[in-house]
Amino acid sequence: MLSNTRGISAVLTWLFIIWGSLNLFILNGYFSLWDQDESAYAGFALQMIETGNWSIPEFLWSEPHRKTPFHFWTIAVSYKIFGVNEFAVRFPGGLAIMLTWLCTYFMGRRVFGHQAAVTAVLLLCASLFLPHLGKISVTDAVLLSWQTMAALGIICFMHEPKKRWLFAVWLGVAGGVMTKGPPVLMLAGGMAFILLIFHPNRWRLLRLHPWFFLPLALLPLYFWGRQAWQYDDGVFVMWMLDWYILDRAKGGVAFGQTGPPGYFLALFILSFLPFLPLFFKSLGVMLKKGVFNSRRNINYLYFFAWFVPSWFLYEFIPSKLPSYALAAMPGIALLMGYYLQNSRFLYELNSTSNKLFASFGLLLAIGIAIGLPLGLNSVIDIGFQPLLYSALGIWLLFSILQLVFIFKKKALMWYQNGMIIGLFFVSVGWLLAVPLLEPARSATKKAANVVIDKPNIEKVYLDIPYPLPSLPFYLHTKKISYTDIRHEAGFENFTTAGHAWITDSERFQERKNYLTESVVLQNYDTYEIDGWISDKGRWLTYIVVVKK
């Protein structure tokens, strides 16, 4: 693989994988929940346990985040193991990323070879983007594991039509639709369509027996949907069809997030930043040998079939979220690993094009090293942080060395150094950078804790301008009831014994005009908590009012 070796040593390979695994789980119980999605999912799981309604996800201020329930079920199971806390919320996502690694290796090696599969796993471990999805509990990490299983199941079946791969395809489809609905169907169907056109053994696809196994794979979805329909006369199921399918088909944009074609290409460039020469070269060869060639390389054709429905099509839809094209990432890693093993890339490491790609990568790394502390300072005055600045300086030094190794044609050192760059970046982010934001991010938890720490508080009136599910979640964990009064009267009821009121500074001043000075200033304590709303990009001063 690399120069005169078969690659990095087994010991170093395992050290990189262990480092990547630690990155997925370390400090996951320290950070407060992220609004909106993560907090909503945490609330769905908690509500399911308490109500016994496992069909319809319900929680205050969380309606737009409702989905098919598999991810919420995994969080509920995690609660049973670890208790109701932040670590439990995030544990399934970390496991799902590791399951993606396992699928990439054990299934990928059957077609693309052992070394290519190992390289792919290491590239996923060292990605500057993917590990973050294992540390924030979103459905996309779990969905990715199912999509990887389905995609590689199709490829393995076309390579060797065995029952195990048949099972993998339809298990991936079944799990994917129960996690997030249509995306896995788009991936599997799109791959089958491309292979039906270009693959020389295209009729092998018929041996997947989709007329039988697709309905079978959709049976869990049917039984869940039937249960949900009976629970509320179809209201939730019809809402999902409209929100996730009909609205998207009409060009709807999720939460106002859009972007031009090339959005996901930019994401993958940042994800595989230490290995940009390999990234661009492997993509070019895939298109040349797998598509625009009458004597196609079948393995490169597999990658093209994978990327069309999981990446290329998403570049041209209006709605853009980073996770939309996530299903392509294991395929990109395998493509890079396969190309590395079956080309003269390393022998031509110091080519002019590789130098240009690596120089571009270094410029991006410099921008990240400068932009990260500036971005933090735009949110909160972090002051002088010698540890963070030193770590970013070390990371930048490794990034400079990556270019030096290209010029010096030090293949093994370039490969190992790239792994360190990716893994070290994720560690710096979660051990040094994100903790600096935590005092500002955790305002809803602090506001809830003010109430929780007061004896005999039984009910809270929530009166904040933005629906942030983390606030009711933290109250819910301590069995404190709450009522949303943002759009209705009733805030004055907090004067009842055992009640409290959480609002913001602006509303507090407005509402205070309806109360006598003696009520607010003499008989009640008011607590001010400044917090940063990450999904809104703005500050909010929370006011907690409780009886003395």
C-alpha positions as CSV (number, residue, x, y, z in Angstrom):
1,M,0.0,0.0,0.0
2,L,2.3,2.8,1.2
3,S,5.8,2.8,-0.2
4,N,7.5,-0.4,0.9
5,T,4.8,-1.3,3.5
6,R,1.3,-2.7,3.4
7,G,0.3,0.4,5.2
8,I,0.4,1.7,8.8
9,S,1.0,-0.9,11.4
10,A,-1.8,-2.8,13.0
11,V,-1.0,-1.2,16.4
12,L,-1.2,2.3,14.9
13,T,-4.4,1.4,13.0
14,W,-6.0,0.3,16.3
15,L,-4.7,3.4,18.1
16,F,-6.4,5.6,15.5
17,I,-9.7,3.7,15.8
18,I,-9.6,3.9,19.6
19,W,-8.9,7.6,19.4
20,G,-11.8,8.0,17.0
21,S,-14.1,6.0,19.3
22,L,-13.1,8.1,22.3
23,N,-13.9,11.2,20.3
24,L,-17.4,9.9,19.8
25,F,-18.2,9.5,23.5
26,I,-15.9,11.7,25.6
27,L,-17.7,14.5,27.6
28,N,-21.1,13.5,26.1
29,G,-22.6,13.8,29.5
30,Y,-21.1,17.2,30.2
31,F,-22.7,19.3,27.5
32,S,-26.3,20.5,27.8
33,L,-28.7,19.5,25.1
34,W,-28.6,21.3,21.7
35,D,-31.8,23.0,20.5
36,Q,-33.8,22.2,18.5
37,D,-33.5,18.7,17.2
38,E,-31.5,16.9,20.0
39,S,-33.7,18.3,22.7
40,A,-36.9,17.4,20.9
41,Y,-35.7,13.8,20.4
42,A,-34.7,13.6,24.1
43,G,-38.2,14.7,25.0
44,F,-39.9,12.3,22.6
45,A,-38.1,9.3,24.1
46,L,-38.9,10.5,27.7
47,Q,-42.6,11.0,26.9
48,M,-42.8,7.6,25.2
49,I,-41.5,5.9,28.4
50,E,-43.9,7.8,30.6
51,T,-47.1,7.6,28.5
52,G,-46.6,4.2,26.9
53,N,-47.4,5.7,23.5
54,W,-44.6,4.4,21.4
55,S,-46.3,5.3,18.1
56,I,-46.5,9.1,18.0
57,P,-43.6,11.2,19.2
58,E,-45.0,14.1,21.3
59,F,-43.2,16.8,23.3
60,L,-43.7,20.5,23.9
61,W,-42.3,22.8,21.1
62,S,-41.1,19.8,19.1
63,E,-43.7,19.2,16.4
64,P,-41.6,20.0,13.3
65,H,-39.0,17.4,14.5
66,R,-41.3,14.4,14.6
67,K,-40.3,11.4,12.4
68,T,-40.7,7.7,12.3
69,P,-39.7,6.6,15.7
70,F,-36.7,4.2,15.6
71,H,-34.2,6.7,16.9
72,F,-36.5,7.8,19.7
73,W,-36.8,4.1,20.7
74,T,-33.1,3.7,20.9
75,I,-32.8,6.8,23.2
76,A,-35.6,5.3,25.4
77,V,-33.6,2.1,25.7
78,S,-30.5,4.1,26.5
79,Y,-32.4,5.9,29.3
80,K,-33.2,2.5,30.8
81,I,-29.5,1.7,30.8
82,F,-27.9,5.0,31.8
83,G,-30.7,7.0,33.3
84,V,-32.3,10.1,31.9
85,N,-29.3,12.3,31.1
86,E,-27.4,13.9,28.2
87,F,-25.0,10.9,27.8
88,A,-27.9,8.5,27.4
89,V,-29.4,10.8,24.7
90,R,-26.2,10.8,22.7
91,F,-25.1,7.2,23.2
92,P,-27.2,5.6,20.3
93,G,-25.7,8.2,17.8
94,G,-22.1,7.3,18.8
95,L,-22.9,3.5,18.5
96,A,-24.5,4.2,15.0
97,I,-21.3,5.8,13.8
98,M,-19.3,2.8,15.0
99,L,-21.8,0.5,13.2
100,T,-21.2,2.5,10.1
101,W,-17.5,1.8,10.5
102,L,-18.2,-1.9,10.9
103,C,-20.4,-2.1,7.8
104,T,-17.9,-0.2,5.8
105,Y,-15.1,-2.7,6.8
106,F,-16.8,-6.1,6.9
107,M,-19.0,-5.5,3.8
108,G,-16.6,-3.2,1.9
109,R,-13.7,-5.6,2.0
110,R,-15.7,-8.3,0.2
111,V,-15.7,-6.2,-3.0
112,F,-12.9,-3.6,-2.6
113,G,-10.4,-5.5,-0.6
114,H,-9.1,-5.5,3.0
115,Q,-6.7,-2.6,2.7
116,A,-9.3,-0.4,1.0
117,A,-11.8,-1.2,3.7
118,V,-9.3,-0.5,6.5
119,T,-8.3,2.8,4.9
120,A,-12.0,3.8,4.5
121,V,-12.7,3.2,8.2
122,L,-9.7,5.3,9.2
123,L,-10.8,8.1,6.8
124,L,-14.2,8.1,8.5
125,C,-12.6,8.2,11.9
126,A,-10.5,11.1,10.8
127,S,-13.2,13.0,9.0
128,L,-13.6,16.6,10.2
129,F,-17.4,16.3,10.0
130,L,-18.8,12.8,10.5
131,P,-17.8,12.3,14.2
132,H,-19.8,15.4,15.2
133,L,-23.0,13.6,14.3
134,G,-22.2,10.9,16.8
135,K,-21.9,13.6,19.5
136,I,-25.2,15.4,18.8
137,S,-28.1,13.1,18.9
138,V,-29.7,13.5,15.5
139,T,-31.4,10.8,13.5
140,D,-28.9,11.1,10.7
141,A,-26.2,9.1,12.4
142,V,-28.6,6.1,12.9
143,L,-30.0,6.5,9.4
144,L,-26.4,6.5,8.0
145,S,-25.7,3.1,9.5
146,W,-28.9,1.7,7.8
147,Q,-28.1,3.4,4.5
148,T,-24.5,2.1,4.5
149,M,-25.8,-1.4,5.2
150,A,-28.3,-1.2,2.3
151,A,-25.9,0.4,-0.2
152,L,-23.1,-2.1,0.5
153,G,-25.6,-4.9,0.6
154,I,-26.6,-4.1,-3.0
155,I,-23.0,-3.8,-4.1
156,C,-22.0,-7.1,-2.4
157,F,-25.0,-8.9,-3.9
158,M,-24.1,-7.7,-7.4
159,H,-20.6,-9.0,-6.7
160,E,-21.6,-12.3,-5.2
161,P,-25.4,-13.0,-4.9
162,K,-25.5,-14.6,-1.5
163,K,-28.4,-14.7,1.0
164,R,-26.5,-12.7,3.6
165,W,-26.3,-9.7,1.3
166,L,-29.9,-10.1,0.4
167,F,-30.7,-9.9,4.1
168,A,-28.4,-6.9,4.5
169,V,-30.2,-4.9,1.8
170,W,-33.6,-5.4,3.1
171,L,-32.7,-5.0,6.8
172,G,-31.0,-1.7,5.9
173,V,-34.2,-0.6,4.0
174,A,-36.4,-1.6,6.9
175,G,-34.3,0.1,9.5
176,G,-33.9,3.2,7.4
177,V,-37.6,3.8,6.8
178,M,-38.3,3.3,10.5
179,T,-35.6,6.0,11.3
180,K,-36.3,8.7,8.7
181,G,-38.7,7.5,6.1
182,P,-37.9,7.9,2.3
183,P,-34.2,8.7,2.1
184,V,-33.1,5.0,2.3
185,L,-35.6,4.1,-0.4
186,M,-34.3,6.9,-2.6
187,L,-30.7,5.6,-2.1
188,A,-31.5,1.9,-2.8
189,G,-33.9,2.6,-5.6
190,G,-31.5,5.0,-7.3
191,M,-28.6,2.6,-7.0
192,A,-30.7,-0.2,-8.5
193,F,-31.7,2.1,-11.4
194,I,-28.1,3.1,-12.3
195,L,-26.9,-0.5,-12.1
196,L,-29.8,-1.7,-14.2
197,I,-28.7,0.6,-16.9
198,F,-24.9,0.1,-16.8
199,H,-24.0,-3.1,-15.0
200,P,-23.2,-6.1,-17.3
201,N,-25.0,-8.4,-15.0
202,R,-28.0,-6.1,-14.5
203,W,-30.5,-8.9,-14.3
204,R,-28.9,-10.1,-11.1
205,L,-30.9,-7.3,-9.5
206,L,-34.0,-9.4,-10.0
207,R,-32.7,-11.9,-7.6
208,L,-33.1,-9.3,-4.9
209,H,-36.9,-10.1,-5.3
210,P,-38.1,-6.6,-4.6
211,W,-41.7,-7.6,-5.3
212,F,-41.5,-9.8,-2.2
213,F,-38.9,-8.4,0.1
214,L,-39.7,-4.7,-0.3
215,P,-43.2,-5.1,1.1
216,L,-41.7,-7.4,3.8
217,A,-39.2,-4.7,4.7
218,L,-42.0,-2.1,4.9
219,L,-44.1,-4.3,7.2
220,P,-42.6,-2.6,10.4
221,L,-43.5,0.8,8.9
222,Y,-47.0,-0.4,8.1
223,F,-47.6,-1.8,11.6
224,W,-46.2,1.3,13.2
225,G,-48.2,3.6,10.9
226,R,-51.4,1.6,11.5
227,Q,-50.9,2.0,15.3
228,A,-50.2,5.7,14.9
229,W,-53.3,6.1,12.7
230,Q,-55.6,4.4,15.2
231,Y,-54.2,6.6,18.0
232,D,-55.1,10.0,16.5
233,D,-57.3,9.1,13.4
234,G,-54.4,9.6,11.0
235,V,-53.5,13.2,11.9
236,F,-49.8,12.5,12.5
237,V,-49.4,10.2,9.5
238,M,-51.0,12.7,7.2
239,W,-48.8,15.5,8.7
240,M,-45.7,13.4,8.0
241,L,-46.7,12.8,4.4
242,D,-47.3,16.5,3.8
243,W,-44.2,17.7,5.7
244,Y,-41.6,15.2,4.5
245,I,-42.8,14.2,1.0
246,L,-45.4,16.5,-0.6
247,D,-43.8,19.7,0.6
248,R,-40.3,18.6,-0.5
249,A,-41.7,17.5,-3.9
250,K,-43.0,21.0,-4.4
251,G,-39.5,22.4,-3.7
252,G,-40.1,23.3,-0.1
253,V,-37.1,24.4,2.0
254,A,-36.6,22.9,5.5
255,F,-36.3,25.6,8.1
256,G,-35.2,28.1,5.5
257,Q,-31.9,26.4,4.9
258,T,-30.9,26.4,1.3
259,G,-27.7,26.7,-0.8
260,P,-26.4,26.5,-4.4
261,P,-25.2,23.5,-6.3
262,G,-21.7,22.6,-4.9
263,Y,-22.9,22.9,-1.3
264,F,-22.3,19.2,-0.5
265,L,-19.1,19.2,-2.5
266,A,-17.8,21.9,-0.2
267,L,-18.9,19.9,2.8
268,F,-17.0,16.8,1.6
269,I,-13.9,18.9,0.9
270,L,-13.9,20.1,4.5
271,S,-14.7,16.6,5.7
272,F,-11.7,15.0,4.0
273,L,-9.5,18.1,4.3
274,P,-6.2,16.4,5.1
275,F,-6.6,14.1,2.1
276,L,-7.7,16.6,-0.7
277,P,-5.3,15.3,-3.4
278,L,-6.7,11.7,-2.8
279,F,-10.3,13.0,-2.7
280,F,-10.1,14.9,-6.0
281,K,-8.0,12.3,-7.9
282,S,-10.3,9.4,-6.8
283,L,-13.4,11.2,-7.9
284,G,-11.9,12.0,-11.3
285,V,-10.9,8.4,-11.9
286,M,-14.3,7.2,-10.8
287,L,-16.0,9.3,-13.5
288,K,-13.4,8.4,-16.1
289,K,-13.3,4.7,-15.6
290,G,-16.7,4.0,-14.1
291,V,-18.9,6.2,-16.3
292,F,-17.3,7.8,-19.3
293,N,-15.6,4.6,-20.6
294,S,-17.1,1.9,-22.8
295,R,-15.0,-0.7,-20.9
296,R,-16.1,0.3,-17.4
297,N,-14.4,-0.6,-14.2
298,I,-17.2,-2.3,-12.3
299,N,-16.0,-1.2,-8.9
300,Y,-15.9,2.4,-10.0
301,L,-19.4,2.0,-11.4
302,Y,-20.6,0.9,-8.0
303,F,-19.4,4.2,-6.5
304,F,-21.1,6.2,-9.2
305,A,-24.3,4.3,-8.6
306,W,-23.9,5.1,-4.9
307,F,-23.2,8.8,-5.3
308,V,-26.0,9.7,-7.8
309,P,-28.9,9.2,-5.4
310,S,-27.0,10.0,-2.2
311,W,-25.1,13.1,-3.3
312,F,-25.3,14.4,-6.9
313,L,-29.1,14.7,-6.9
314,Y,-29.1,16.6,-3.6
315,E,-26.9,19.3,-5.1
316,F,-29.9,20.4,-7.3
317,I,-32.7,20.5,-4.8
318,P,-33.5,23.8,-3.1
319,S,-33.5,22.5,0.5
320,K,-29.9,22.1,1.9
321,L,-28.9,20.6,5.2
322,P,-25.4,19.1,5.8
323,S,-26.9,15.7,6.7
324,Y,-28.8,15.3,3.4
325,A,-25.9,13.8,1.4
326,L,-24.4,12.1,4.4
327,A,-25.1,8.6,2.9
328,A,-22.3,9.3,0.3
329,M,-19.6,9.6,2.9
330,P,-18.8,5.9,3.5
331,G,-18.8,5.5,-0.2
332,I,-16.4,8.3,-0.7
333,A,-14.1,6.9,2.0
334,L,-14.2,3.5,0.3
335,L,-13.5,5.1,-3.1
336,M,-10.5,6.9,-1.7
337,G,-9.2,3.7,-0.1
338,Y,-9.8,1.6,-3.3
339,Y,-8.1,4.2,-5.5
340,L,-5.2,4.4,-3.1
341,Q,-4.7,0.6,-3.3
342,N,-5.1,0.3,-7.1
343,S,-3.2,3.3,-8.6
344,R,0.1,4.9,-8.7
345,F,-1.1,7.8,-6.5
346,L,1.5,7.4,-3.8
347,Y,4.3,7.0,-6.3
348,E,3.2,10.2,-7.9
349,L,2.5,11.9,-4.6
350,N,4.5,15.0,-5.4
351,S,2.8,15.6,-8.8
352,T,1.9,19.2,-9.6
353,S,-1.8,18.6,-9.2
354,N,-1.3,17.0,-5.8
355,K,0.8,20.0,-4.7
356,L,-2.0,22.3,-5.8
357,F,-4.7,20.3,-4.0
358,A,-2.6,20.1,-0.9
359,S,-1.9,23.9,-1.0
360,F,-5.6,24.6,-1.3
361,G,-6.2,22.3,1.7
362,L,-3.5,24.2,3.7
363,L,-5.2,27.5,2.9
364,L,-8.5,26.1,4.2
365,A,-6.8,24.8,7.4
366,I,-5.3,28.3,8.0
367,G,-8.8,29.7,7.6
368,I,-10.2,27.2,10.1
369,A,-7.5,27.8,12.6
370,I,-8.1,31.6,12.5
371,G,-11.8,31.4,12.1
372,L,-12.6,29.1,15.0
373,P,-11.5,31.4,17.8
374,L,-13.0,34.4,15.9
375,G,-16.3,32.5,15.7
376,L,-16.2,31.7,19.4
377,N,-15.5,35.4,20.2
378,S,-18.5,36.4,18.1
379,V,-20.7,34.5,20.5
380,I,-19.0,35.0,23.8
381,D,-15.9,36.8,25.0
382,I,-13.6,33.9,25.5
383,G,-10.6,36.0,26.4
384,F,-7.1,34.7,26.1
385,Q,-7.2,30.9,25.8
386,P,-3.6,29.7,25.7
387,L,-4.5,26.0,25.6
388,L,-6.9,26.4,22.7
389,Y,-4.6,28.7,20.8
390,S,-1.7,26.3,21.4
391,A,-3.7,23.3,20.2
392,L,-4.8,25.1,17.1
393,G,-1.2,26.1,16.5
394,I,-0.2,22.4,16.7
395,W,-3.0,21.4,14.4
396,L,-1.9,24.1,11.9
397,L,1.7,22.8,12.2
398,F,0.5,19.3,11.3
399,S,-1.4,20.8,8.4
400,I,1.7,22.5,7.1
401,L,3.6,19.2,7.4
402,Q,0.9,17.6,5.3
403,L,2.0,19.8,2.4
404,V,5.7,19.3,3.2
405,F,5.2,15.5,3.0
406,I,3.6,16.0,-0.5
407,F,6.6,17.9,-1.7
408,K,9.1,15.5,-0.1
409,K,7.1,12.4,-1.4
410,K,6.9,10.9,2.1
411,A,3.9,8.7,1.4
412,L,3.6,6.9,4.7
413,M,4.2,10.0,6.8
414,W,1.6,11.9,4.7
415,Y,-0.9,9.2,5.3
416,Q,-0.3,9.0,9.1
417,N,-0.1,12.7,9.5
418,G,-3.5,13.1,7.8
419,M,-5.1,10.8,10.3
420,I,-3.6,12.8,13.1
421,I,-4.9,16.1,11.6
422,G,-8.5,14.8,11.5
423,L,-8.6,13.1,14.9
424,F,-6.8,15.9,16.6
425,F,-9.2,18.5,15.2
426,V,-12.3,16.7,16.5
427,S,-10.6,16.3,19.9
428,V,-9.7,20.0,20.1
429,G,-13.2,21.0,19.1
430,W,-15.0,19.0,21.8
431,L,-12.4,19.2,24.6
432,L,-11.4,22.8,24.2
433,A,-13.7,24.8,21.9
434,V,-17.2,23.7,22.6
435,P,-16.7,23.8,26.5
436,L,-16.0,27.6,26.1
437,L,-19.6,27.9,24.7
438,E,-21.2,25.8,27.3
439,P,-21.8,28.6,29.9
440,A,-23.7,30.5,27.2
441,R,-25.4,27.5,25.6
442,S,-26.7,26.0,28.9
443,A,-29.0,28.8,29.8
444,T,-32.2,26.8,29.5
445,K,-30.7,24.1,31.8
446,K,-29.7,26.8,34.3
447,A,-33.1,28.4,34.2
448,A,-34.7,25.0,34.8
449,N,-32.3,24.3,37.7
450,V,-33.3,27.5,39.4
451,V,-36.8,26.2,39.6
452,I,-35.6,22.6,40.4
453,D,-33.5,23.8,43.3
454,K,-36.4,25.6,44.9
455,P,-38.5,23.5,47.3
456,N,-42.2,22.8,46.6
457,I,-42.3,24.2,43.0
458,E,-44.8,22.1,41.2
459,K,-45.7,24.0,38.1
460,V,-43.9,26.5,35.8
461,Y,-45.4,28.9,33.3
462,L,-43.2,29.1,30.2
463,D,-43.3,32.5,28.4
464,I,-40.2,32.7,26.2
465,P,-40.2,34.0,22.6
466,Y,-38.6,31.0,21.0
467,P,-39.8,27.4,21.4
468,L,-36.7,25.7,22.8
469,P,-37.5,22.1,23.8
470,S,-34.5,21.8,26.1
471,L,-36.2,24.0,28.7
472,P,-39.3,21.8,29.2
473,F,-37.1,18.7,29.0
474,Y,-35.0,19.6,32.0
475,L,-38.1,20.5,34.0
476,H,-39.7,17.2,32.9
477,T,-36.8,15.1,34.1
478,K,-37.6,16.3,37.7
479,K,-41.4,15.7,37.3
480,I,-42.1,19.5,37.4
481,S,-45.2,20.3,35.3
482,Y,-45.2,23.2,32.9
483,T,-47.6,25.2,30.7
484,D,-46.8,27.1,27.5
485,I,-48.4,30.6,27.8
486,R,-46.4,32.3,25.1
487,H,-49.6,33.1,23.1
488,E,-52.2,33.3,25.8
489,A,-52.9,35.0,29.1
490,G,-52.3,33.3,32.4
491,F,-48.8,34.4,33.4
492,E,-50.2,36.0,36.5
493,N,-51.1,32.5,37.8
494,F,-47.4,32.1,38.8
495,T,-48.4,34.0,42.0
496,T,-50.1,30.8,43.2
497,A,-48.1,28.9,45.8
498,G,-45.8,26.3,44.3
499,H,-45.8,28.0,40.8
500,A,-43.0,29.8,38.9
501,W,-42.6,31.9,35.8
502,I,-39.8,31.7,33.2
503,T,-39.8,34.5,30.6
504,D,-37.3,36.8,28.9
505,S,-36.3,40.3,29.8
506,E,-38.4,42.0,27.2
507,R,-41.6,40.1,28.0
508,F,-40.9,40.5,31.7
509,Q,-40.9,44.3,31.4
510,E,-44.1,44.2,29.4
511,R,-45.9,41.7,31.7
512,K,-44.8,43.5,34.8
513,N,-47.0,46.5,34.0
514,Y,-50.0,44.2,34.7
515,L,-48.6,43.4,38.2
516,T,-48.2,45.6,41.2
517,E,-44.7,46.6,42.2
518,S,-45.2,44.9,45.6
519,V,-45.9,41.5,43.9
520,V,-42.8,41.5,41.7
521,L,-40.2,43.2,43.8
522,Q,-41.1,42.4,47.4
523,N,-42.6,39.0,47.4
524,Y,-40.7,37.3,44.6
525,D,-37.1,36.5,43.7
526,T,-36.1,37.2,40.1
527,Y,-33.1,35.6,38.5
528,E,-31.5,36.8,35.2
529,I,-29.6,34.2,33.0
530,D,-28.0,35.3,29.8
531,G,-27.9,32.6,27.1
532,W,-27.0,32.0,23.5
533,I,-29.6,30.4,21.3
534,S,-27.4,28.5,18.9
535,D,-30.0,27.8,16.2
536,K,-31.2,31.4,16.1
537,G,-27.7,33.0,16.4
538,R,-28.7,35.5,19.1
539,W,-28.6,36.2,22.8
540,L,-31.6,36.0,25.2
541,T,-31.9,37.1,28.8
542,Y,-34.1,34.6,30.7
543,I,-36.0,35.8,33.8
544,V,-37.0,33.2,36.4
545,V,-39.6,34.5,38.9
546,V,-40.3,32.4,42.0
547,K,-41.9,33.2,45.3
548,K,-39.4,34.0,48.2
